[in-house]
Amino acid sequence: MSNAELGKMADELDLAAQILEKADKGLAESDATARIHHMLTSGRMLRSTTSDWDDEITRLAKQCRSLAGKMRQTHTNYTAQEHRTAQDFQAILASLEGNE
């Protein structure tokens, strides 16, 4: 996997989290319906289902954000290490050129 791909994947995970967070807002209508019909079995079942979906969507969005952060940190670490390696290599070359 290329280092640049890590940054792109982190952006994609952040986008997925945004979409999930918006989807979570879409449950408001179901919640309202469940409250109106709270005395009916179907209303209680709807409330339970929307609550479960809300929990899962929230969990998944947080997981996407966490993974995006870890990928960004890995990208940063790889970039820094590549820079240090390039500097070390240049120093070795300069040292060899000076010995000739």
C-alpha positions as CSV (number, residue, x, y, z in Angstrom):
1,M,0.0,0.0,0.0
2,S,1.3,3.4,-0.9
3,N,1.6,6.1,1.7
4,A,-0.6,8.4,-0.4
5,E,-3.3,5.8,-0.3
6,L,-3.4,5.9,3.5
7,G,-4.3,9.6,3.4
8,K,-7.0,9.0,0.8
9,M,-8.4,6.1,2.8
10,A,-8.6,8.3,5.9
11,D,-10.5,10.9,4.0
12,E,-12.9,8.2,2.8
13,L,-13.5,7.0,6.3
14,D,-14.2,10.5,7.5
15,L,-16.8,10.8,4.6
16,A,-18.3,7.5,5.7
17,A,-18.6,8.8,9.2
18,Q,-20.3,12.0,8.0
19,I,-22.8,10.0,6.0
20,L,-23.6,7.8,9.0
21,E,-24.1,10.8,11.2
22,K,-26.6,12.2,8.7
23,A,-28.3,8.8,8.5
24,D,-28.7,8.9,12.3
25,K,-30.6,12.1,12.0
26,G,-33.1,10.3,9.6
27,L,-34.3,8.3,12.5
28,A,-36.1,11.3,14.0
29,E,-39.4,10.5,12.1
30,S,-39.4,6.9,13.3
31,D,-38.7,8.1,16.9
32,A,-41.6,10.5,16.7
33,T,-44.0,7.8,15.3
34,A,-42.8,5.4,18.1
35,R,-43.6,8.1,20.7
36,I,-47.1,8.7,19.3
37,H,-47.9,5.0,19.3
38,H,-46.0,4.1,22.5
39,M,-49.1,2.2,23.9
40,L,-49.1,-0.2,20.9
41,T,-46.8,-3.1,20.6
42,S,-45.8,-1.9,17.2
43,G,-44.9,1.5,18.6
44,R,-42.7,-0.1,21.3
45,M,-41.1,-2.4,18.7
46,L,-40.4,0.6,16.4
47,R,-38.8,2.5,19.3
48,S,-36.6,-0.5,20.2
49,T,-35.6,-0.9,16.6
50,T,-34.7,2.7,16.0
51,S,-32.8,2.8,19.3
52,D,-30.8,-0.2,18.2
53,W,-30.1,1.4,14.8
54,D,-29.1,4.6,16.5
55,D,-26.7,2.8,18.7
56,E,-25.1,0.9,15.8
57,I,-24.9,3.9,13.5
58,T,-23.3,6.0,16.3
59,R,-20.8,3.1,17.0
60,L,-19.9,2.7,13.4
61,A,-19.4,6.4,12.8
62,K,-17.1,6.6,15.8
63,Q,-15.2,3.6,14.6
64,C,-14.8,5.2,11.2
65,R,-13.5,8.4,12.8
66,S,-11.1,6.4,15.0
67,L,-9.7,4.4,12.0
68,A,-9.4,7.6,10.0
69,G,-7.3,9.1,12.8
70,K,-5.1,6.1,13.0
71,M,-4.5,6.0,9.3
72,R,-3.6,9.7,9.3
73,Q,-1.2,9.1,12.1
74,T,0.4,6.2,10.2
75,H,0.6,8.4,7.1
76,T,2.4,11.1,9.1
77,N,4.7,8.5,10.6
78,Y,5.6,7.0,7.2
79,T,6.1,10.4,5.7
80,A,8.4,11.4,8.5
81,Q,10.3,8.2,8.3
82,E,10.7,8.5,4.5
83,H,12.1,12.0,4.9
84,R,14.6,10.8,7.6
85,T,15.6,7.9,5.4
86,A,16.1,10.1,2.4
87,Q,18.2,12.5,4.5
88,D,20.3,9.6,5.9
89,F,20.8,8.3,2.3
90,Q,21.9,11.7,1.1
91,A,24.4,12.0,4.1
92,I,25.8,8.6,3.2
93,L,26.2,9.6,-0.5
94,A,27.8,12.9,0.5
95,S,30.2,11.0,2.9
96,L,31.2,8.5,0.1
97,E,31.7,11.4,-2.4
98,G,34.0,13.1,0.1
99,N,36.1,10.0,0.6
100,E,36.9,9.7,-3.1
